[in-house]
Every structure is written in structure tokens, then in C-alpha cells.
């Protein structure tokens, strides 16, 4: 397997005694911002548990269990995620039938005589009924069965579910560790600028470099600054943003506004040179984040962006 990121190592080492002695908890909740490799960690753990001949705390990659897992045909591994509805459209939440189905399978005997594992990703989009169904299994877990929940926003899970899982919280690594990891990826571009754009998140920084997102971020800064001095047309900007990564543009907008607000709070010049007070900038920041969330639903993105870019929150 590839080298483990340095910020994964403490979690992995803490799990080793439970792995070797077969006393893992019945449920793990891997939570934290996207970009820190929670899913890579989960897959590594699944591979280790389903391996028939683990070596040096990792899966061997050669046994029957490893071959079946790699082929996506392991009979004791169940994956639950967003599925299509009856109209063939991707659902925005995990529903009760999905959870009932996997819990019924976990109650059956292992087909290969080892662990039965259910990987629920993203767990933070369980609807209320699905959460209640999962809770029943968490309260009375079958033997040798493991639920692994992955959540970028674990706070969205019901407290009753969170409290019945052992939590592994993935946090931003130290700046030096993030920079070292990003450099090791061999990506073209300015790594320091990418890490600044990602607020220190190495995986997100790597994505920005791969996608060429840094020029878009700078364009957002420039356009917001021009809006504030009435040198840009909100309607034209809304139309342009709606056709090119609107959620990411709003994310960058929120970031610039947060930095502008911090500068304003200490009387310093911020990246937008807005001259606005902190409270006004915070209102506009909140509006950017609300618009980002609303874009997940069936809305007219251009109209939503126009509402944000019309500066209602920062009107003098």
C-alpha cells in the first residue's frame, strides 16, 4: 500500500491492539473535513480486516479475501451510499430501505468465516428514518460485525448515533506535514498558494492544483472587490459564475469575506479593500454559505447568485 499520511498514523496505531486481538468496537465514525483521507483510511482498515494473512499491520493483497475485495465481490463487505430513486435520479439522502437491508445482512453468518463490514458513506446524509433504523443495530450489534460511518459533517448525524460509535476525528495536520505531503504528490503549481486557498487542508490543496482552481479563486477575489466599488455588473457575474463551478466560487467568496472580516476587526486592510465594517462583512459571508447550501437543491443558480452578488447584505 502507499505510504500512510503522517496524520493518519496515530489513529492507525491506536487501532492495532484491537485489530490483532479481534476486539474492535461494533461501530466506527470517521469524521472530519473532506480532503484528509478518511476514505483512504477506511479502505485500508477494511482491507486489513478482510485479509486472511495480514502482514506488518496491513493486508497482504494476495489472499482470497484480498482478491475478492479488490474485485468488488467480497461477500462480507457491504457498501451503502447515495442511490438512484425510482425515476433514475441520484437521491440526496440515504433512506431507510438501504439501512434495513444492510442491517439484515450483518445479522447473517459470514460467508468466509470472518468479519462482516458495512461501509456507510456519506453517513451524514442519513434521513431521520434511516438514522432510527441504524440506531437499532447500534444498540444490539451482531457479533463480528463492524459498521464504518464516514462523515465530512459528523455533527449532522443524530447524537444518539454518534454516541454509539467510537469516533476517529480527522483534523488538519501541522503546516509542515501538510506541505511535505503535498510536495510528495508531485503536482504542478504553487503548493504554498494551494494550501493557503485550502486553509491548510492538504487533500483539498491537491484537488485545487489538479483542477487548476487557483486562477478561479483569484478571479473571485478581484470580482468581489470590483463589486464593492461598483465596477462590476452583478447580473453578468451571476450568469458567468452559474456556468463555471458556482459552489466552488461561493466557497472562495466566503473565504475571502471571512479574511476581510478578520482584517476589519483589527482595523487592517483586507484582501478586498472593502472599507466595510465587520458586522456587514459577516452578514455577506453568511449569505455566501447559505447560497452554497441552497445550490444543492433544485434552484436557479443564476438567480441565487444574483441575489448574493447584488450586495443586499452590504448595502450602505
N, C-alpha and C positions, 0 to 999 in steps of 0.2 A: 504494500500500500504506500501512497505518497506520505511524505513526512507530515506529522501532525502539527498544526499551528500551535505555537507556544501557549496561547491562551486556552487551548483545549486540554493540555496536559494535566492540570490539577484535577479537572473533573474526571478524566480517564483514570488517573491513579487512584482516586477515591473509590472508584467502582471496582477496582481489581480484586480486593478481598471478597466482595460479594459475588463477582463473576467466578472466581476459582472455587468458591465454596458453595455455589448454587443457591445463594440466599438473597437474590435481588428483590427489591420491593415489587409489588404487583403492578405498579404504575409509575412511570417517569414523565415529568413535564419539563421539556426543554424549551425554555423561553428566553427571549431577548431580541434585539433588533435584527432585522434581515441583514445579511452580509457577513455574519460572524461564523458561519459554517455549522449551524445547528443540524442541518440536514446531512451534511457530511459526517458529523459525529454520530448521528442516529444510524446511518447506514453502516458505519464501522462497527457500532455496537451490535446491530442485527447480524452482520456477517460473523462476528465473534461468537455470538450465541448459537447460531445455526451450524457452525463449523464442527465437524466430527473430530478434528485433530488440530486444535489451535496451537500456534507457535509464537512464543515471545509476546503473549498478551493479544495477539491478533489472529484473524482467520488464516488458515493455510492456503486457501484459494484453489486447492486441488481435490479435496474430498467430494463425495457425492452431494453433501449438503451445500457446499460452496458452489458446485457446478449448477445445482438446481436454482439456488438463489441468483446467481449471475444470469441464468437464462430466464429469470422471472417466473419460474414454475415451481418454486418450493411450496409444498402443500401445507406447511405450517406457518406461512407468512401471509398476512392479510393487510392490504393497503386500503385505507379509506381517505378519500379526498373529494373535491368538488366533482359532481357527476352531472350528466345530462338529464334534463327533465323530459316529460313526455313529448314535448314539442321539439326535442333535439337541441335545446339551448342549454348552455352551461349554467347550472344553479349558482347562486351567490352564497349558499349556506349548505352545511351538511345536515341531512334530515334524519328523522327517527328510524326509517326503514333501514338505512345504511348501518346505523349503530346496532339496531336489533340483530341484523344479520351477522355482523362480526362477533357480537357477544354470544350468539348461539354457537358459532363455530369454535370460539375459545373454550366453550364448555365441553366440547368433544375431546376425545383422546388424540394425542399427537400421532400423525401418520408415520413419522420417522422416529418416534420414541424420545423426542427432546422437547425443547421449548415450543410453545405456540405464541406467536407475536403478532400484535395488531399495531400498525403504524397509522396514526390519525394526523393528517397534515393537509390543511391548516386547522388545528383544533379550535382556534379562536373564532371560527365561523359556525360552530355548532348552534343550531337553533334551540329554543327552550326545551322542546320535546325530546330532541336528540340528547341534550345535556342530562335530562332526567333519566333517560334510558341508560346512558353511560353510568350514571351515578349508582344504579342498582348493581352493576357488575363491580364497580369500585368498592362498594360496601361488602359484597360477598364474592371476592375474586376466586376463580378456579385455580387449582394448583398448577405450577409450572406454566403459567400463562403470564404474559407481560404486555401491558398497554404502554405505548410510547406516544405521547402527545407533543406535537410541535406547534409553537405559537409565537409569532412575532409580537403579538399583543396579549400576553397571558392574563392581563387584568380584565380582559373581556370575557374570560371564562367565569362561570359561576363560582363563587367562593367555596361552595360545597364540593365541587370537582377539584379545585386547586388544593384544597386541604387534604384530599385523599391521595395525592400524588407526591412522590419525592421530587422536589424541584431542583433542576440544574439551571442556574441563571447565567446566561452568556452575556458578558459585559465587554465594553470596548477595551482593547488591550492598551498597554502603555504606548505612547507615541513611537518610541524606538522600535518596539516589537512590531507595530503596525507598518512602519516604514521598511523594516527588514523583510517582512513577509511580502509586501507589495513589490519591492525590488526583486525578490526571488522569482516573481511571476514572469519577469522578462517582458513586460508590456511597454509599448512605445508611449511616450508622452511624459508630462511633468508629474511625477509621483507626489511631490510635496503639494502641488496645487490640487491634485485629485483628492488627497487626504484632507486638505482644507475644505474642499467642496463637500466631502463626505463626513465632515465633523469628526474625523479620526477613525471612521469605520473602514477597515482595510478591504473587505469584500465589496462594499459599495464603491470605494475608490477604484477598485479594479474594474468594476462594471462601467463606471464613467469613462475610464480610459478606453475600454473595449468599444463602447458605443460612441465615442467622440463627443461626449456630453459637455465638456468644459466650455467650448465656444458658446453653446446654448445658455449656459449659466451666466457667462459674461454678458450676453445679449440681454438676458432678463434684467440684470443689474442696470445696464445702460437704459433700457426702455422704461423701467420704473423711475429712474432719475429724471428722464425726459418728461414723463407724465406729470411728475410733481412740479415741473416748471412750465407745464402746458406747451411742450414742444413735441408732443406725440399725440396721435389720434387714437382714442380708446377703442373705437369701433374697428379700425383697421388692425390694431393689435389683437383684439379679441378674435377676429377672423383668422389671423395668422397663427396665433397660439393654438386655436382649436384644431388646426390641421397638422400640428407638429408637437407631439408629446405634451399635451396640455397638463396632465397631472404632474409630470416632472417639472414643467415650467412653474406651476404653482408651488411645488416643493422648494424650488430655488427662490421664488419670490418670498415665501415665508422665511427662508433662511436669511435673505438679505434684510428683510424687515426686522427680524429678531436682532441682527447685528446693528442695524440702525438705531433700534430702540435702546440697546445697551449703551451705545455711544451717546445718545441723547441724555440718558440718565446720569451721565457724569460730565455733561457739557462738552463732549468731544465731537469732532466731525466724523460722521459715519460714511459707509460706502455709497450712500445715496445722496449725501449732502443735502438732505431734505429741509433742515431747519424746523422740523415738526417736533412737537412735544412727545414725551414717552407714551402717554396715555393714548394719543391719536395713533401712533405707530402700532401700539399693541392691538388696538381695535382692527387695524388693517391686517395685521398678522393673523388675528383670529379669523378674519374673513377669508384669507387665503387658505387656511387649513379647512375651514368649513366647505369652501368650494371644492377642495381636493376630495373630501369625503363624498360630496354630492355627485361628483363625476363618476362615482362607482355605479350610480343608478341610471335609469333611462331619462336623461335630461338633454336639453340642447346645450352642448358645450360652449358654443359661441355666445349664447345669451348669458350663461352663467359667468363666463369670463368677462363679458361686457359689464356685468353688474360689479364684479370685483375691480375691473380696471377703470371704472367711472369715478373712482375716488370718493364715493359717498362717505366712507368711513373716515376720510381725511379732509373733508370739506372744512374750509376755514370758518 
